[in-house]
Amino acid sequence: MRKFFFCLFCALIGAGTGAAESLWEWGKADFERGQNLNLESLEFSVIITDKNGEELYRNFEQENREWVDLEDIPLTLQLATIMAEDKRFYSHFGVDIKGIGRAAWQNFQAGGITQGGSTITQQLARKVFLNDERSYERKLKEMFIALGIETRYSKSEILEMYLNTVPYGPRTNGVAVAAEEYFNKKTADLTASESLVLAVLPKDPVRLARKTEIQTWLGQCPIEFVEDTCSPFKDLNYDFSRVESLLFAVGENLNWSAEEAHQVWVDLRDIELPQNKSWVNDDFQHFRFYLENFMAENDLTTAEMGDGVIIKTTLDKNLQQKFLTQIQQQSDALLADHWISNVATIVVDHKTRGPLVWIGSKDYWNQQIEGQVDMLQSRRQTGSAIKPFIYSAAIDEGYQPPTIFYDSVTWFKNDAFRLSNSDGHFLGGIRMKQALAYSRNIPAAKALLLAGGETVVKNYLDERFGFDISESYPNHFFGWTLALGTAPVKIADLANAYATLGSNEKKDLCPILSITTFDGEKVSHPCQVKITRRTNQTTNYFISEILSDESARPESWNKLIATAQPMAVKTGTSSKRVYGEVMPVDDIVVGYTPNATVLLWAGNTNGGALKPGSVAIFSVGETWRDLANTMLAHDSALAGTFTAPVPLQNINGSLATLDYQPPGYENLTRFVGYNVERGINPLYQLDHER
């Protein structure tokens, strides 16, 4: 067979034996390249989908392609492609001698290379192995490779590879991508008119892809014809366009009736190609970069996986779009009234521990709000949103919800600063449940000290809930202010910490569900092996019960944050001093069920102060509530009820274990200048409880 093609090539170039042998030695390596063609020679895109398999975007270098079998490509498209690109496809052996002769004569007349006479096999060879340089050397290489391809593959296999390789527009390679890009269809579902459009595109893909109205592709009638009656079916002098010539040729080959052919022509006039490319989806830009960073941090690259893979992520495309719509419809005036310019939100699925929603800013392209900064990956002070974890540390030390704290004037030894609450008032003796539900500052600071102080609690927060405060700020002294959220943490990590409270499992955020090749072969990924740690279910339940008890909160708060189904909810507002005045900076509202967590951050990307008194519950409480209700309505499986893991008792309105024996308050005496808590018995009622 090789000898046959060698002799054929000799006849083609009309050379002598010696020259032909020399040429064969020169081109033999390219011939063998053609023989060794396989799918690994092709570059494919990496397709990113949501949890339901809906495409979000694609990653690719030069190529954007996915594979489709020939049997799933309409016969109309196959035939139209052959008739448009290589009418003698089934009668030549990779190189069309007649075609080359015709092209050579036209090139001679033009005084340069204007036509190549390339067959489909030669085009495949050029696309896979070469470039589009116009030179005789490249042409010869292309021919040798094409001859090699023809010795190994059948015509059907070559046509299949061609249709999966040929460009149909900028970064749109292969019929599968083109069908999705231009018609939002699977290849098998293309109509006859759509197939004709795709068959024409490879001849001049960049220019034609920009002429989005297919009617502009059509020919012209003689001047004397009335436009409404202009048709290639009515006048022999009609100036046929390329797509119309194909229509008639294919129709004749497939025995279409005149009516069928006319209907295809009518359908052509109504087709419009999209101007925007779906492989760049603005709604998912922040998630895209988060995913890429995650993969890089886990030493997972597309080069290692090989081209042509589908990465199914945890994201829920429909839910994300609902959230983004609600956020963008939020009144700018309402936010501006609080001096807020930007918001970000995340929803975490506790089961997969991956984000269902990842919106790093309300408008990615808005430079005025620095929208390209992903606030979910930014470090911000959490304010009171850290308090549930502070109380969790105290509970694990034996101070359960009935523990009594005195919300009273407090100062610390060796510290002239007097601790106060955000409202400037004091409630006196209250139990932990009320202290957390009302987000009081003084009891939270005391809970930190009872739990062992800053160093102990920092390590607890890092190990139990995934904060990285100790590692990120090894030499920083936060002291009792740690209980008020002065340690900056990533917003996404804060959401994941709440997911740990709700699920009783510590896991890292992991955005990948599966990675498979286009052939269905599974590829290993870091989310398959998750290091999990069971946390104290009883402690978590105590916190969740407090935060989900609407009767424990002030009624005015419930009007803003109470959801359609009960959720554990906490707010937080960070602050800083501006010219001596304490000003709010970040507003956070976060809530969770046993199955999902939804967090909303609001503020200014540059850290600018908010309006004085602009606390989270009043600035964006209702916005968070609407988002949470959207999540619950979108997927009922994300709701749920917190259940106690062990038998509990009720002590004056606060739950405790049956063997609850509160420890003393000795730890406080080490830090607090005046310790009224000494001697208080949590098992007794306070005055206001009687």
C-alpha positions as CSV (number, residue, x, y, z in Angstrom):
1,M,0.0,0.0,0.0
2,R,2.8,2.4,0.9
3,K,4.5,1.7,-2.5
4,F,1.2,2.4,-4.3
5,F,0.9,5.8,-2.7
6,F,4.6,6.5,-3.4
7,C,4.0,5.7,-7.1
8,L,0.9,7.8,-7.1
9,F,2.8,10.8,-5.6
10,C,5.5,10.3,-8.2
11,A,3.0,10.5,-11.0
12,L,1.5,13.6,-9.3
13,I,4.7,15.6,-9.4
14,G,5.9,14.2,-12.7
15,A,9.4,13.9,-11.5
16,G,12.1,11.4,-12.4
17,T,12.9,8.4,-10.4
18,G,15.9,9.9,-8.6
19,A,14.1,13.1,-7.8
20,A,11.1,11.1,-6.6
21,E,13.2,9.0,-4.3
22,S,14.8,12.0,-2.8
23,L,11.4,13.6,-2.3
24,W,10.2,10.4,-0.7
25,E,13.1,10.4,1.8
26,W,12.3,14.1,2.5
27,G,8.6,13.5,3.1
28,K,8.6,10.0,4.6
29,A,8.6,11.4,8.2
30,D,5.5,13.4,7.4
31,F,3.9,10.4,5.8
32,E,4.4,8.4,9.0
33,R,3.0,11.3,11.1
34,G,-0.2,10.9,9.1
35,Q,-0.2,7.2,9.7
36,N,0.1,7.8,13.4
37,L,-2.7,10.3,13.7
38,N,-4.9,9.7,16.7
39,L,-7.2,11.6,19.0
40,E,-4.3,12.5,21.2
41,S,-3.0,14.6,18.4
42,L,-6.0,16.9,18.8
43,E,-6.4,19.7,21.4
44,F,-9.7,19.8,23.2
45,S,-11.2,22.3,25.6
46,V,-11.9,21.7,29.3
47,I,-15.6,22.1,29.8
48,I,-16.8,23.4,33.2
49,T,-20.4,22.4,34.1
50,D,-22.7,23.0,37.1
51,K,-23.9,20.2,39.3
52,N,-26.7,19.4,36.8
53,G,-24.3,19.2,33.8
54,E,-25.2,22.6,32.4
55,E,-22.2,24.3,30.9
56,L,-20.8,27.3,32.7
57,Y,-17.7,28.1,30.6
58,R,-14.7,26.5,28.9
59,N,-11.0,26.7,29.4
60,F,-8.8,26.3,26.3
61,E,-5.6,27.5,24.8
62,Q,-6.0,27.7,21.0
63,E,-8.8,25.1,20.4
64,N,-12.4,24.8,21.6
65,R,-13.6,21.4,20.6
66,E,-15.5,18.4,21.8
67,W,-16.0,15.0,20.1
68,V,-19.2,13.7,18.4
69,D,-19.5,10.5,16.5
70,L,-20.3,10.6,12.8
71,E,-23.5,8.7,13.3
72,D,-24.8,11.7,15.4
73,I,-24.0,14.2,12.7
74,P,-26.9,14.8,10.2
75,L,-26.4,13.3,6.8
76,T,-27.3,16.7,5.3
77,L,-24.3,18.3,7.1
78,Q,-22.0,15.5,6.1
79,L,-23.0,15.7,2.5
80,A,-23.0,19.5,2.4
81,T,-19.5,19.6,3.9
82,I,-18.2,17.2,1.3
83,M,-19.8,19.1,-1.6
84,A,-18.5,22.4,-0.2
85,E,-14.9,21.3,0.5
86,D,-14.1,18.2,-1.5
87,K,-16.5,16.9,-4.1
88,R,-14.1,14.0,-5.1
89,F,-13.6,13.0,-1.5
90,Y,-14.7,9.4,-2.1
91,S,-12.6,9.0,-5.3
92,H,-9.2,10.2,-4.3
93,F,-6.5,8.9,-2.0
94,G,-6.0,11.9,0.1
95,V,-4.5,14.1,-2.7
96,D,-6.8,15.1,-5.6
97,I,-4.6,15.3,-8.7
98,K,-7.2,17.1,-10.7
99,G,-7.8,19.6,-7.9
100,I,-4.1,20.3,-7.6
101,G,-3.8,20.8,-11.3
102,R,-6.7,23.2,-11.4
103,A,-5.4,25.1,-8.4
104,A,-1.9,25.2,-9.9
105,W,-3.2,26.7,-13.2
106,Q,-5.2,29.4,-11.3
107,N,-2.2,30.2,-9.1
108,F,0.0,30.6,-12.2
109,Q,-2.5,33.0,-13.7
110,A,-2.7,34.9,-10.5
111,G,1.0,35.1,-10.1
112,G,0.9,33.6,-6.5
113,I,-0.8,31.1,-4.3
114,T,-4.5,31.9,-4.3
115,Q,-5.9,28.4,-4.2
116,G,-4.6,25.3,-2.6
117,G,-6.7,22.5,-4.0
118,S,-6.7,20.9,-0.6
119,T,-8.8,17.8,0.0
120,I,-10.6,17.2,3.3
121,T,-7.8,14.9,4.3
122,Q,-5.2,17.5,3.5
123,Q,-7.2,20.1,5.6
124,L,-7.2,17.6,8.5
125,A,-3.5,17.2,8.1
126,R,-2.9,20.9,8.1
127,K,-5.2,21.6,11.1
128,V,-3.7,18.8,13.3
129,F,0.0,19.0,12.4
130,L,0.8,22.2,10.5
131,N,-0.3,25.8,10.2
132,D,-1.9,28.0,7.6
133,E,1.3,29.4,6.1
134,R,1.0,29.7,2.3
135,S,4.2,28.0,0.9
136,Y,5.0,25.2,-1.4
137,E,7.0,23.4,1.4
138,R,4.0,23.4,3.7
139,K,1.8,22.2,0.9
140,L,4.1,19.2,0.2
141,K,4.2,18.3,3.9
142,E,0.4,18.5,4.0
143,M,0.2,16.1,1.0
144,F,2.6,13.6,2.6
145,I,0.6,13.6,5.9
146,A,-2.7,13.2,4.0
147,L,-1.4,10.2,2.1
148,G,-0.3,8.7,5.5
149,I,-3.7,9.3,7.0
150,E,-5.5,7.6,4.0
151,T,-3.4,4.4,4.5
152,R,-4.7,4.0,8.0
153,Y,-8.2,5.4,8.2
154,S,-11.4,4.8,6.2
155,K,-13.2,7.7,4.5
156,S,-15.9,7.7,7.3
157,E,-13.2,8.0,10.0
158,I,-11.5,10.8,8.1
159,L,-14.7,12.7,7.7
160,E,-15.6,12.2,11.3
161,M,-12.2,13.6,12.4
162,Y,-12.5,16.5,10.0
163,L,-15.9,17.5,11.2
164,N,-14.6,17.4,14.8
165,T,-11.5,19.4,13.9
166,V,-12.5,22.1,11.4
167,P,-12.9,25.7,12.7
168,Y,-16.4,27.2,12.5
169,G,-15.5,30.5,14.0
170,P,-13.1,32.1,16.5
171,R,-12.3,29.5,19.1
172,T,-15.1,27.3,17.8
173,N,-13.8,24.0,16.5
174,G,-15.8,21.0,15.5
175,V,-19.5,20.6,14.8
176,A,-20.5,19.8,18.4
177,V,-19.2,23.1,19.7
178,A,-20.5,25.0,16.6
179,A,-24.0,23.5,17.0
180,E,-24.1,24.5,20.7
181,E,-22.5,27.9,20.0
182,Y,-24.7,29.0,17.1
183,F,-27.9,27.1,17.6
184,N,-27.9,25.9,21.2
185,K,-28.5,22.4,20.0
186,K,-26.9,19.0,20.0
187,T,-25.4,18.1,16.6
188,A,-28.0,15.4,16.0
189,D,-30.8,18.0,16.3
190,L,-29.6,20.4,13.6
191,T,-32.1,21.2,10.9
192,A,-31.2,21.1,7.2
193,S,-30.9,24.8,7.0
194,E,-28.7,24.9,10.1
195,S,-26.5,22.1,8.6
196,L,-26.0,24.2,5.4
197,V,-24.9,27.2,7.5
198,L,-22.3,25.1,9.3
199,A,-21.1,23.5,6.0
200,V,-20.3,27.0,4.6
201,L,-18.6,28.4,7.7
202,P,-15.2,26.6,7.4
203,K,-14.4,28.3,4.1
204,D,-14.1,31.7,5.9
205,P,-15.1,31.1,9.6
206,V,-13.9,34.4,11.1
207,R,-15.6,36.7,8.5
208,L,-18.8,34.7,8.2
209,A,-19.3,34.2,11.9
210,R,-19.5,38.0,12.2
211,K,-22.2,38.2,9.6
212,T,-24.8,37.0,12.0
213,E,-27.9,37.5,9.8
214,I,-27.9,34.6,7.3
215,Q,-30.1,36.5,5.0
216,T,-27.0,38.6,4.1
217,W,-25.3,35.4,2.9
218,L,-27.9,34.8,0.2
219,G,-27.7,35.7,-3.5
220,Q,-29.4,38.4,-5.5
221,C,-32.1,38.6,-8.1
222,P,-31.8,40.7,-11.3
223,I,-32.6,44.3,-10.8
224,E,-36.0,44.1,-12.5
225,F,-37.3,41.6,-9.9
226,V,-39.5,42.9,-7.1
227,E,-37.7,42.1,-3.8
228,D,-40.7,40.2,-2.3
229,T,-40.7,37.8,-5.2
230,C,-37.0,37.4,-5.4
231,S,-36.0,33.7,-5.3
232,P,-33.5,31.4,-6.7
233,F,-36.4,29.2,-7.7
234,K,-38.0,31.8,-10.0
235,D,-35.2,33.2,-12.2
236,L,-32.4,31.6,-14.1
237,N,-30.3,34.7,-13.8
238,Y,-30.4,34.6,-10.0
239,D,-26.9,35.3,-8.6
240,F,-26.5,32.2,-6.4
241,S,-24.5,32.5,-3.2
242,R,-22.4,29.7,-1.9
243,V,-25.0,28.4,0.6
244,E,-27.7,28.4,-2.0
245,S,-25.5,26.5,-4.4
246,L,-25.0,23.9,-1.7
247,L,-28.7,23.8,-1.0
248,F,-29.5,22.8,-4.6
249,A,-26.6,20.3,-4.8
250,V,-27.6,18.6,-1.6
251,G,-31.3,18.7,-2.4
252,E,-30.6,17.0,-5.7
253,N,-28.4,14.3,-4.1
254,L,-31.0,13.6,-1.4
255,N,-34.0,13.8,-3.8
256,W,-35.7,16.7,-2.1
257,S,-38.8,17.9,-3.7
258,A,-39.0,21.5,-4.9
259,E,-41.3,22.3,-1.9
260,E,-38.7,20.8,0.5
261,A,-35.8,22.7,-1.0
262,H,-37.8,26.0,-1.0
263,Q,-38.7,25.5,2.7
264,V,-35.0,25.1,3.6
265,W,-34.3,28.3,1.7
266,V,-37.0,30.1,3.6
267,D,-35.7,28.8,6.9
268,L,-32.2,30.1,6.0
269,R,-33.5,33.6,5.7
270,D,-34.8,33.5,9.3
271,I,-31.6,32.3,10.9
272,E,-29.5,34.7,13.0
273,L,-26.2,33.7,14.7
274,P,-25.5,34.9,18.2
275,Q,-23.1,37.8,18.5
276,N,-21.9,36.9,22.0
277,K,-20.0,33.7,22.7
278,S,-21.4,31.4,25.4
279,W,-18.0,30.2,26.5
280,V,-17.4,33.4,28.4
281,N,-20.2,33.7,31.0
282,D,-20.0,36.9,33.0
283,D,-22.2,35.4,35.7
284,F,-19.5,33.0,36.8
285,Q,-16.2,34.9,36.4
286,H,-15.4,34.9,40.2
287,F,-16.2,31.2,40.5
288,R,-14.1,30.5,37.4
289,F,-11.0,32.0,39.0
290,Y,-11.8,30.4,42.4
291,L,-11.9,27.0,40.7
292,E,-8.7,27.6,38.8
293,N,-6.9,28.7,42.0
294,F,-8.3,25.6,43.8
295,M,-7.0,23.3,41.1
296,A,-3.6,25.0,41.1
297,E,-3.3,24.8,44.9
298,N,-4.0,21.1,44.6
299,D,-1.4,20.6,41.9
300,L,-4.2,19.7,39.4
301,T,-3.7,21.1,35.9
302,T,-5.4,20.4,32.6
303,A,-2.1,19.4,31.2
304,E,-1.8,16.6,33.7
305,M,-5.4,15.5,33.0
306,G,-5.1,15.6,29.3
307,D,-7.2,17.7,27.0
308,G,-10.9,17.0,26.5
309,V,-12.3,16.7,30.0
310,I,-15.5,17.7,31.6
311,I,-15.3,19.1,35.2
312,K,-18.6,18.9,36.9
313,T,-18.7,21.4,39.8
314,T,-21.0,21.8,42.8
315,L,-22.4,25.1,41.5
316,D,-26.1,25.4,40.8
317,K,-26.3,27.5,37.7
318,N,-30.0,28.3,38.0
319,L,-29.8,29.2,41.7
320,Q,-26.8,31.4,41.1
321,Q,-28.6,33.3,38.3
322,K,-31.6,33.8,40.6
323,F,-29.3,35.2,43.3
324,L,-27.5,37.5,40.9
325,T,-30.8,38.8,39.5
326,Q,-32.1,39.6,43.0
327,I,-28.8,41.3,44.0
328,Q,-28.7,43.4,40.9
329,Q,-32.3,44.4,41.3
330,Q,-31.6,45.5,44.9
331,S,-32.2,49.2,45.0
332,D,-28.9,51.1,44.6
333,A,-30.5,53.9,46.6
334,L,-31.2,51.6,49.5
335,L,-27.6,50.4,49.6
336,A,-26.3,54.0,49.0
337,D,-28.3,55.1,52.0
338,H,-26.0,53.0,54.1
339,W,-22.9,54.0,52.1
340,I,-22.7,50.4,50.7
341,S,-21.5,50.0,47.1
342,N,-21.0,46.2,46.8
343,V,-22.3,42.9,48.0
344,A,-21.2,39.3,47.7
345,T,-22.9,36.0,48.6
346,I,-22.2,32.3,48.9
347,V,-24.3,29.2,49.4
348,V,-22.6,26.1,50.7
349,D,-24.1,22.6,50.3
350,H,-23.2,20.7,53.5
351,K,-23.3,17.3,51.8
352,T,-20.7,18.0,49.1
353,R,-19.2,20.9,51.1
354,G,-19.1,22.8,47.8
355,P,-20.5,26.2,46.8
356,L,-23.9,26.1,45.2
357,V,-23.6,29.9,44.6
358,W,-20.4,31.9,44.4
359,I,-20.9,35.6,43.7
360,G,-17.8,37.6,44.6
361,S,-19.4,41.0,43.8
362,K,-22.7,42.4,42.5
363,D,-21.1,43.4,39.1
364,Y,-17.9,41.8,37.9
365,W,-17.2,44.4,35.3
366,N,-18.0,47.5,37.4
367,Q,-14.7,49.3,38.0
368,Q,-16.3,51.9,40.3
369,I,-17.0,49.2,42.9
370,E,-13.8,47.2,42.0
371,G,-16.1,44.4,40.9
372,Q,-13.3,42.1,39.8
373,V,-12.1,41.7,43.4
374,D,-13.6,38.5,44.7
375,M,-14.8,39.5,48.2
376,L,-15.5,35.9,49.1
377,Q,-11.8,35.3,49.0
378,S,-11.0,38.6,50.7
379,R,-10.1,38.8,54.4
380,R,-12.4,40.9,56.4
381,Q,-13.1,41.4,60.1
382,T,-16.3,39.4,61.0
383,G,-17.7,41.5,63.8
384,S,-20.3,39.6,65.8
385,A,-20.5,36.8,63.2
386,I,-17.6,35.1,65.1
387,K,-19.5,35.0,68.4
388,P,-21.2,31.5,67.9
389,F,-17.8,30.0,67.7
390,I,-16.5,31.7,70.8
391,Y,-19.5,30.4,72.7
392,S,-18.8,27.0,71.2
393,A,-15.4,27.0,72.7
394,A,-16.9,27.9,76.1
395,I,-19.5,25.2,75.9
396,D,-16.8,22.6,75.1
397,E,-15.1,23.7,78.4
398,G,-18.3,23.0,80.3
399,Y,-20.1,26.3,80.2
400,Q,-23.4,25.3,78.6
401,P,-26.3,27.6,77.6
402,P,-27.8,28.0,81.1
403,T,-24.5,29.6,82.2
404,I,-25.1,33.1,83.6
405,F,-23.0,36.1,82.4
406,Y,-23.2,39.6,83.8
407,D,-23.7,42.1,81.0
408,S,-22.3,44.9,83.1
409,V,-19.5,47.5,83.3
410,T,-16.3,45.5,82.7
411,W,-12.7,46.4,82.4
412,F,-9.6,44.2,82.2
413,K,-6.5,44.1,84.3
414,N,-3.6,46.0,82.8
415,D,-5.9,47.5,80.3
416,A,-7.4,51.0,80.7
417,F,-10.1,50.3,78.0
418,R,-13.6,49.7,79.3
419,L,-15.6,47.1,77.3
420,S,-19.1,48.2,76.2
421,N,-21.9,47.0,74.0
422,S,-22.8,48.4,70.6
423,D,-25.9,50.1,72.1
424,G,-24.1,51.5,75.1
425,H,-26.5,49.7,77.5
426,F,-26.2,46.8,80.0
427,L,-28.6,44.0,80.6
428,G,-27.2,42.7,83.9
429,G,-27.4,39.0,84.6
430,I,-28.4,37.0,81.5
431,R,-27.8,33.5,80.4
432,M,-25.7,32.5,77.5
433,K,-28.7,31.9,75.2
434,Q,-29.9,35.5,75.6
435,A,-26.4,36.8,75.4
436,L,-25.8,35.1,72.0
437,A,-29.3,35.7,70.6
438,Y,-29.0,39.5,71.5
439,S,-25.3,39.5,70.3
440,R,-24.0,41.2,73.5
441,N,-20.3,42.1,73.5
442,I,-19.4,41.8,77.1
443,P,-20.7,38.2,77.7
444,A,-18.9,37.2,74.5
445,A,-15.5,38.5,75.7
446,K,-16.1,36.7,79.0
447,A,-16.9,33.5,77.2
448,L,-13.6,33.8,75.4
449,L,-11.8,34.1,78.7
450,L,-13.7,31.2,80.3
451,A,-12.8,29.0,77.3
452,G,-9.1,29.6,78.0
453,G,-8.2,33.0,76.6
454,E,-6.9,34.1,73.2
455,T,-4.3,31.4,72.4
456,V,-6.5,28.5,73.4
457,V,-9.5,29.9,71.5
458,K,-7.5,30.8,68.4
459,N,-6.3,27.2,68.1
460,Y,-9.8,25.9,68.8
461,L,-11.2,28.1,66.0
462,D,-8.5,26.9,63.6
463,E,-8.7,23.2,64.4
464,R,-12.4,22.8,64.9
465,F,-13.9,25.2,62.3
466,G,-11.2,25.7,59.7
467,F,-10.1,29.3,60.5
468,D,-6.4,30.0,60.0
469,I,-6.0,32.9,62.4
470,S,-2.9,31.5,64.2
471,E,-1.1,30.8,60.9
472,S,-2.1,34.0,59.3
473,Y,-1.4,36.2,62.3
474,P,1.2,34.4,64.3
475,N,2.6,37.4,66.1
476,H,-0.6,39.5,66.4
477,F,-2.2,40.0,69.9
478,F,-5.9,40.2,69.6
479,G,-6.8,39.7,73.3
480,W,-10.4,39.8,74.3
481,T,-11.2,41.6,71.0
482,L,-11.0,38.3,69.2
483,A,-14.5,37.6,70.6
484,L,-15.7,40.7,68.8
485,G,-14.4,39.6,65.4
486,T,-11.3,41.7,65.0
487,A,-9.3,38.8,63.4
488,P,-9.7,39.1,59.6
489,V,-10.8,35.8,57.9
490,K,-11.8,34.9,54.4
491,I,-15.5,35.4,53.9
492,A,-15.8,31.9,52.3
493,D,-14.0,30.3,55.2
494,L,-16.5,32.0,57.6
495,A,-19.4,30.5,55.6
496,N,-17.7,27.1,55.7
497,A,-17.3,27.4,59.5
498,Y,-21.1,27.9,59.8
499,A,-21.5,24.8,57.5
500,T,-19.5,22.9,60.1
501,L,-21.9,24.0,62.8
502,G,-24.9,22.9,60.7
503,S,-23.4,19.5,59.5
504,N,-21.3,18.5,62.5
505,E,-18.4,17.7,60.1
506,K,-15.3,19.8,59.4
507,K,-14.4,19.7,55.7
508,D,-12.6,22.0,53.4
509,L,-14.6,23.7,50.7
510,C,-14.4,21.6,47.6
511,P,-16.0,22.8,44.3
512,I,-15.6,19.6,42.2
513,L,-18.1,16.7,41.9
514,S,-16.3,14.8,39.1
515,I,-13.8,15.0,36.3
516,T,-14.3,12.8,33.2
517,T,-12.8,12.6,29.8
518,F,-15.0,13.1,26.7
519,D,-15.0,9.3,26.4
520,G,-16.5,8.9,29.9
521,E,-13.3,7.9,31.7
522,K,-13.1,9.2,35.3
523,V,-10.1,11.3,36.3
524,S,-9.0,11.5,40.0
525,H,-9.4,14.8,41.7
526,P,-8.8,16.2,45.3
527,C,-12.4,16.3,46.3
528,Q,-12.7,12.5,46.1
529,V,-10.6,12.1,49.3
530,K,-11.9,14.6,51.9
531,I,-10.3,14.7,55.3
532,T,-13.3,15.0,57.6
533,R,-13.5,15.4,61.3
534,R,-16.6,15.0,63.4
535,T,-17.2,17.9,65.7
536,N,-19.0,18.0,69.0
537,Q,-22.6,17.4,67.9
538,T,-24.1,18.5,71.3
539,T,-22.2,21.8,71.3
540,N,-23.2,22.5,67.7
541,Y,-26.8,21.7,68.5
542,F,-26.8,24.2,71.4
543,I,-25.5,27.0,69.1
544,S,-27.9,26.1,66.3
545,E,-30.9,25.9,68.7
546,I,-30.1,29.4,70.0
547,L,-29.6,31.0,66.6
548,S,-32.8,29.4,65.1
549,D,-35.0,30.2,68.1
550,E,-37.0,33.2,66.8
551,S,-38.5,33.8,70.2
552,A,-35.0,34.4,71.6
553,R,-34.3,37.3,69.3
554,P,-35.7,40.9,69.5
555,E,-39.0,41.0,67.7
556,S,-37.8,43.9,65.5
557,W,-35.0,41.6,64.2
558,N,-37.4,38.8,63.3
559,K,-39.3,41.2,61.0
560,L,-36.2,41.5,58.9
561,I,-34.5,38.1,59.0
562,A,-37.2,35.5,59.8
563,T,-37.3,33.1,56.8
564,A,-40.1,30.9,55.4
565,Q,-38.7,27.9,57.2
566,P,-36.6,28.2,60.4
567,M,-32.9,28.9,59.9
568,A,-30.1,29.6,62.4
569,V,-29.2,33.2,61.7
570,K,-26.4,35.5,62.9
571,T,-25.3,38.9,61.9
572,G,-22.0,40.8,62.3
573,T,-20.7,44.3,61.7
574,S,-17.0,45.1,61.8
575,S,-15.8,48.6,62.6
576,K,-12.7,50.9,62.6
577,R,-11.9,54.2,64.0
578,V,-12.0,57.1,61.6
579,Y,-10.7,60.4,63.0
580,G,-11.5,59.0,66.5
581,E,-15.0,57.9,65.7
582,V,-16.0,54.2,65.5
583,M,-17.4,53.6,62.0
584,P,-19.0,50.4,60.6
585,V,-17.1,48.7,57.7
586,D,-18.4,45.3,56.9
587,D,-22.0,44.0,57.3
588,I,-22.5,40.2,57.3
589,V,-25.6,38.1,57.6
590,V,-25.3,34.4,57.6
591,G,-27.8,31.6,58.2
592,Y,-27.9,27.9,57.9
593,T,-30.0,24.7,58.1
594,P,-28.7,21.2,58.7
595,N,-28.1,21.0,54.9
596,A,-27.0,24.4,53.6
597,T,-25.5,27.8,54.6
598,V,-26.1,31.1,52.9
599,L,-24.0,34.2,53.7
600,L,-24.3,37.7,52.5
601,W,-21.5,40.3,52.8
602,A,-22.1,44.0,52.2
603,G,-19.7,46.9,52.2
604,N,-17.1,48.6,50.1
605,T,-14.4,46.7,48.3
606,N,-11.8,49.3,49.3
607,G,-12.7,49.0,53.0
608,G,-14.4,52.4,53.1
609,A,-16.5,53.1,56.1
610,L,-20.3,52.7,56.1
611,K,-22.8,55.2,57.4
612,P,-22.7,55.5,61.2
613,G,-25.1,53.1,62.8
614,S,-25.4,51.0,59.6
615,V,-25.5,47.5,61.2
616,A,-26.0,44.4,59.2
617,I,-29.5,43.5,60.3
618,F,-30.9,46.8,59.3
619,S,-28.9,47.5,56.2
620,V,-29.1,44.1,54.4
621,G,-31.1,41.8,56.7
622,E,-34.1,41.8,54.3
623,T,-31.9,41.2,51.3
624,W,-30.4,38.2,53.0
625,R,-33.8,37.0,54.0
626,D,-35.1,37.2,50.4
627,L,-32.0,35.3,49.1
628,A,-32.4,32.6,51.8
629,N,-36.1,32.2,50.9
630,T,-35.1,31.8,47.3
631,M,-32.7,29.1,48.2
632,L,-35.3,27.2,50.3
633,A,-37.9,27.5,47.5
634,H,-35.4,26.4,44.9
635,D,-34.5,23.2,46.6
636,S,-36.5,21.8,49.5
637,A,-33.7,19.4,50.3
638,L,-31.7,22.3,51.5
639,A,-34.1,22.9,54.4
640,G,-34.2,20.9,57.6
641,T,-34.7,20.8,61.3
642,F,-32.0,20.7,64.0
643,T,-32.4,17.6,66.3
644,A,-30.7,17.1,69.6
645,P,-28.2,14.2,69.5
646,V,-28.6,13.3,73.2
647,P,-31.4,13.8,75.9
648,L,-31.4,17.3,77.2
649,Q,-33.0,19.2,80.1
650,N,-34.5,22.7,80.2
651,I,-33.0,25.0,82.8
652,N,-34.8,28.2,83.0
653,G,-35.4,28.5,79.3
654,S,-31.9,27.2,78.2
655,L,-31.1,23.7,77.2
656,A,-28.4,21.6,78.9
657,T,-27.3,18.1,79.1
658,L,-28.7,15.9,81.9
659,D,-25.4,15.8,83.8
660,Y,-24.7,19.5,83.5
661,Q,-22.4,20.7,86.3
662,P,-21.2,24.2,85.5
663,P,-17.6,24.9,86.4
664,G,-16.6,27.9,88.4
665,Y,-15.5,31.3,87.0
666,E,-11.9,31.2,88.2
667,N,-10.6,31.9,84.7
668,L,-12.3,35.3,84.8
669,T,-10.4,36.4,87.9
670,R,-7.2,36.2,86.0
671,F,-8.4,38.9,83.5
672,V,-11.3,40.9,84.8
673,G,-10.8,43.7,87.3
674,Y,-14.3,43.2,88.8
675,N,-15.8,39.8,88.6
676,V,-19.5,39.8,89.7
677,E,-20.0,36.3,88.3
678,R,-18.2,34.6,91.2
679,G,-20.7,32.6,93.2
680,I,-23.6,32.8,90.7
681,N,-25.3,29.4,90.4
682,P,-26.6,28.8,86.9
683,L,-29.2,26.3,88.2
684,Y,-31.0,29.1,90.0
685,Q,-33.3,31.6,88.4
686,L,-32.3,35.2,87.9
687,D,-34.6,37.9,89.2
688,H,-36.2,38.6,85.8
689,E,-36.8,34.9,85.2
690,R,-39.0,34.6,88.4
